């Protein structure tokens, strides 16, 4: 594993565009290359076709906890479970060393309110990982870039046709030693 600053691939799109599913597919392909992948993914919970919650899943253990449910928490539209936020922060702290750190997602809670998984920003700077996959909404790109100024940050817009999980794998594998 290289010890230089990680290449940070930022997958950007609005809610529901497929960022999490793309991460899940990329993680599977990266594991086929024997890359050590760790971090958090946040798949949605659906009931009768309606998004009714968001989970947080530890990529290494596959343990999953309910992260958020619809509601009003300081205007966010979601009510976040403090215990799951703490657990997720612990998962992220324990993620390194790894080849690829995944953080799905850094949102308004972290980047505008300095709550939630803010530890992820510090970990990105110190983890020694070769690469990171981060998901984010387009409206927060400038804030993230400012917080990670000086790091190799590449923003990739997620659309139905691009990028593919293979594209992400290839971008990450090129950084692995």
N, C-alpha and C positions, 0 to 999 in steps of 0.2 A: 504494500500500500504506500502511495506517495504521501509525503508529509507537507507538501506545499498547500497553500490555501485552496479550498475546494472550488471547482467550477460549479456555479449555482445556476441550475436550469429552472427558470420560473415559468410554470404553466399558468397562463392567464386566460380567464374567460368568466362569464357571468355564471351564476348558480344554475345548475342543471345542464351545463354544456358538456359534461363528461370528463372533467379533470380527474376525479377520483378513480373512475373506471380506467382511464388511461394510465394512471399511476399503478393500479393493480396489475394491469397487463405488462407494464414495463418492469415491475418488480419480478414477475414470473420469468420474463426473458433474462433479466440480470442474474437471477439465481441459476439459470441454466449455464451461465458463464462462470459460475462459482463465486460471483461477487458477494461480499458480505453486505447485505442490505438491512437497515434497521430504521426505526422511527415510528411514526403514527400516520395512519390513514383514517379518513372520516367518512365512511359510507353513510348514505341516507337510509332512513327507515321509512318504508312506504306501507300504507294500509289502504286498501281499496283504491289504489292508484294515486293516493294523495301523500305528499311528504309530511310525515308526522313526527319526525325526529332525526337526530344525527348521532351516530355512534362514534366512538374513538376506539380504534383497534391497534394494538401493539403488533407491529409487523413480525417481530421475532417469535412471540409466544402465541399469537393469534387471539389473545384475550381481548374481549370487547366489552365496553361499558357505554351506557347511554350518556351522551355528552350534552345534548340540548333538545328542548321541545319548543314548539311554537308558543309564543307569549311575548309580553313586553318587558324587556329588561333594559332600561335606559335607552329605549328607542331602537334596539337592535332587531326586534322581531323574534328573538329566541331567548329562552331562559336557559342559562348554562348551569350545569351541576358543578358546584365548587369542588366536590370530592373527585369527580372525574377530571376536572382541570388539573388538580394537584397530582392525581395519578398519571395523567398524560405528561406532566412536567417531569415526573420521576422517570417515566419511560424514556423521554428524550435525553435526560441526563445520563442514563445508563446505555444509550444507543452507541456511543463511541467507545472504543474505536470500531470503525466500520469502513467499508469502501464507499457506500452510498447512504447518505442520510435522507430520509423522506419526511417532509412535514406537510401534511394535508389537513388543514390549510392555515395560513396566517391571514387573519381577517381584521376587521375593525376593532375587535376586542384587543388584539395584540398591538396593532400598528397605530391606532388612534387613541386607545385608552390605557395602554401599557398594562394590560391584564392578560389573563389566559396563559398562553404558551410563549410568553416573551423570552423565556429561557432559550428557546430555539435560536434566537438571534445571536446570543452569546455562544451557544454550542457551534453554530455555523462558523464562527470566527476561530474556534479553538479545537475543533474535533479531530483535525488531522485527516478527515475523509478526503477522498479524491474528488468526490462530486456530491451534489445535493439536488434533490427534486423538491421544489416548493410549489404549492398551488396558492393562487391569490386572485382576487378580483381586479379587473383593469383599473378601477378607480384608486387602488392602493399601490400601484407600481412605483410611482414617484417617491412615495414615503419609504417603501422597501429599499429602493435604490439608494436613497439618502442614508438609511440606516446601515447599508452594506457598502458604502462608498469605499472604493479601493479594491473591491473583490471582483472576481470574474463572474459577473451576472449577465446571463443571457435570457431575455424574455421571449417566450414562445407562445403565440396566440393559439388557443385550442379551438379548432373548428371541426365540423363533422369529417372533413377529409384530411386534416393534418394537425399535428404530427402523428405518426404512427408510434406504437410502443417500440417497434424496431428502430425507428429514428432516435428515440430517447436512449435505448440500449446502446446504440452505436456512439452517440455523443458521450455517454458515460464511460463505456469500455475504452475509448481512446485516452481517457485520463488514468486508467488503472495500470499499475506496473506489474 
